[in-house]
Amino acid sequence: MNDSNSKYDEETNAKAKITAEEYIKENYKDIVSIEMGDLYEAPMGSLTIDGTVNNGAGFSISFNKDISVSRIGTDEGFPERK
């Protein structure tokens, strides 16, 4: 049974987290640690994961329908792009 409050399935959630982690590690300098919440649908309808890197600098990654990265928003103090 699906209801509007159900979360994304474990496989989709895991794939999004792996994609987000790989994207951050490949595109940003000096990444020591990455922590993420679960995948959710943002108000505009995009699949999104929020988290922090290096115990503090926040980010929000939005995904396309195929779980490729659409965009990333970062807080002040987020590591520089490579």
Backbone as numpy.savetxt, mean C-alpha at the origin, in Angstrom:
# Nx Ny Nz CAx CAy CAz Cx Cy Cz
-21.37 -15.92 1.41 -22.21 -14.73 1.41 -21.33 -13.49 1.41
-21.56 -12.56 0.52 -20.83 -11.30 0.46 -21.72 -10.19 0.99
-21.18 -9.36 1.88 -21.91 -8.17 2.28 -20.98 -6.98 2.09
-21.53 -5.80 2.15 -20.77 -4.60 1.83 -19.65 -4.32 2.83
-19.69 -4.96 3.99 -18.67 -4.75 5.00 -17.54 -5.77 4.93
-17.60 -6.73 4.02 -16.58 -7.76 3.97 -15.28 -7.20 3.43
-14.16 -7.71 3.95 -12.85 -7.28 3.49 -12.47 -8.07 2.25
-11.38 -7.65 1.61 -10.89 -8.39 0.45 -10.36 -9.73 0.90
-10.39 -10.72 0.01 -9.93 -12.05 0.38 -8.43 -12.03 0.66
-7.97 -13.05 1.37 -6.57 -13.12 1.81 -5.59 -13.06 0.63
-5.92 -13.73 -0.46 -5.03 -13.77 -1.62 -4.84 -12.37 -2.21
-5.94 -11.64 -2.37 -5.87 -10.28 -2.92 -5.11 -9.36 -1.98
-5.39 -9.47 -0.69 -4.73 -8.67 0.33 -3.22 -8.94 0.33
-2.85 -10.22 0.29 -1.43 -10.60 0.29 -0.73 -10.11 -0.97
-1.38 -10.24 -2.12 -0.79 -9.79 -3.38 -0.55 -8.28 -3.35
-1.51 -7.52 -2.83 -1.37 -6.07 -2.74 -0.22 -5.69 -1.82
-0.08 -6.38 -0.69 1.01 -6.08 0.25 2.37 -6.38 -0.37
2.48 -7.49 -1.08 3.74 -7.84 -1.75 4.07 -6.79 -2.81
3.08 -6.41 -3.61 3.28 -5.40 -4.65 3.73 -4.08 -4.04
3.07 -3.66 -2.96 3.42 -2.40 -2.30 4.85 -2.44 -1.75
5.20 -3.55 -1.09 6.54 -3.68 -0.51 7.60 -3.64 -1.61
7.40 -4.39 -2.68 8.36 -4.40 -3.78 8.49 -3.02 -4.41
7.37 -2.33 -4.60 7.39 -0.99 -5.20 8.20 -0.02 -4.34
7.97 -0.04 -3.04 8.68 0.87 -2.15 10.18 0.55 -2.14
10.52 -0.73 -2.00 11.94 -1.12 -1.96 12.67 -0.79 -3.26
11.98 -0.92 -4.39 12.61 -0.67 -5.70 12.72 0.80 -6.03
11.87 1.65 -5.44 11.80 3.05 -5.86 12.27 4.07 -4.83
12.53 3.64 -3.60 12.92 4.58 -2.55 14.20 4.12 -1.85
15.00 5.11 -1.40 16.28 4.85 -0.76 16.11 4.52 0.72
17.05 3.75 1.24 17.20 3.53 2.69 15.95 3.00 3.39
15.28 2.04 2.78 14.11 1.42 3.41 14.60 0.33 4.36
14.31 0.50 5.65 14.72 -0.47 6.67 13.56 -1.39 7.02
12.38 -0.81 7.20 11.21 -1.60 7.56 9.96 -1.01 6.91
8.99 -1.89 6.66 7.71 -1.48 6.08 6.60 -2.16 6.88
5.64 -1.36 7.35 4.47 -1.93 8.03 3.23 -1.43 7.30
2.26 -2.34 7.12 1.05 -2.00 6.37 -0.20 -2.52 7.05
-1.28 -1.80 6.80 -2.59 -2.28 7.21 -3.15 -3.17 6.12
-4.44 -3.43 6.18 -5.09 -4.27 5.18 -5.63 -3.42 4.02
-5.83 -4.08 2.92 -6.38 -3.48 1.71 -7.81 -3.01 1.99
-8.13 -1.81 1.49 -9.51 -1.31 1.62 -9.87 -0.50 0.39
-11.15 -0.21 0.24 -11.61 0.62 -0.86 -11.72 2.06 -0.38
-10.95 2.95 -0.99 -10.97 4.37 -0.63 -12.27 5.01 -1.09
-12.60 6.19 -0.58 -13.86 6.84 -0.94 -14.07 7.02 -2.45
-13.01 7.22 -3.21 -13.14 7.39 -4.66 -13.16 6.05 -5.40
-13.10 4.95 -4.66 -13.26 3.64 -5.26 -11.99 2.86 -5.53
-10.83 3.47 -5.30 -9.58 2.75 -5.57 -9.22 1.81 -4.42
-8.56 0.71 -4.76 -8.04 -0.20 -3.75 -6.80 0.47 -3.16
-6.70 0.50 -1.84 -5.66 1.27 -1.17 -5.12 0.52 0.04
-3.82 0.72 0.31 -3.18 0.25 1.55 -2.43 1.43 2.14
-2.57 1.62 3.45 -1.82 2.64 4.18 -0.77 1.93 5.04
0.30 2.64 5.32 1.33 2.07 6.17 2.41 3.07 6.50
3.49 2.56 7.10 4.64 3.38 7.45 5.93 2.66 7.05
6.97 3.45 6.84 8.30 2.89 6.62 9.22 3.41 7.71
10.24 2.61 8.01 11.27 3.02 8.97 10.68 3.56 10.27
9.63 2.91 10.74 8.98 3.24 12.02 8.48 4.67 12.12
7.88 5.19 11.03 7.30 6.51 11.21 6.76 7.22 9.99
7.47 7.24 8.88 7.00 8.01 7.71 5.86 7.27 7.02
4.72 7.93 6.93 3.53 7.28 6.40 3.42 7.31 4.89
2.62 6.39 4.36 2.33 6.33 2.93 0.94 5.77 2.71
0.44 6.03 1.52 -0.83 5.47 1.07 -0.64 5.09 -0.40
-0.81 3.81 -0.71 -0.65 3.34 -2.08 -2.00 2.92 -2.63
-2.31 3.44 -3.83 -3.53 3.04 -4.53 -3.15 2.10 -5.66
-4.03 1.14 -5.92 -3.77 0.11 -6.91 -4.78 0.16 -8.05
-4.33 -0.29 -9.22 -5.23 -0.52 -10.34 -5.97 -1.83 -10.08
-6.95 -2.13 -10.91 -7.75 -3.36 -10.73 -6.89 -4.63 -10.76
-5.75 -4.59 -11.50 -4.87 -5.77 -11.58 -3.83 -5.80 -10.45
-3.99 -4.96 -9.45 -3.11 -4.85 -8.27 -1.72 -4.32 -8.64
-1.61 -3.60 -9.75 -0.37 -2.86 -10.01 -0.53 -1.49 -9.34
0.59 -0.86 -9.01 0.54 0.43 -8.30 0.05 1.53 -9.23
-0.96 2.24 -8.78 -1.51 3.37 -9.52 -0.82 4.67 -9.08
-0.72 4.85 -7.76 -0.08 6.05 -7.22 0.33 5.80 -5.77
1.25 6.65 -5.30 1.64 6.60 -3.90 1.66 8.03 -3.36
1.10 8.18 -2.19 1.17 9.44 -1.47 2.04 9.21 -0.25
2.94 10.15 0.04 3.87 9.97 1.16 3.83 11.17 2.09
4.09 10.91 3.35 4.16 11.97 4.36 5.54 12.61 4.35
5.63 13.75 4.99 6.92 14.41 5.16 7.86 13.46 5.90
9.11 13.42 5.47 10.08 12.54 6.10 10.20 11.18 5.43
9.37 10.92 4.41 9.44 9.66 3.69 10.77 9.64 2.93
11.43 8.48 2.82 12.71 8.40 2.10 12.63 8.94 0.67
13.77 9.42 0.17 13.84 9.96 -1.19 13.71 8.86 -2.24
13.23 9.27 -3.42 13.19 8.35 -4.56 14.61 8.01 -4.99
14.79 6.80 -5.52 16.10 6.39 -6.03 16.39 7.10 -7.33
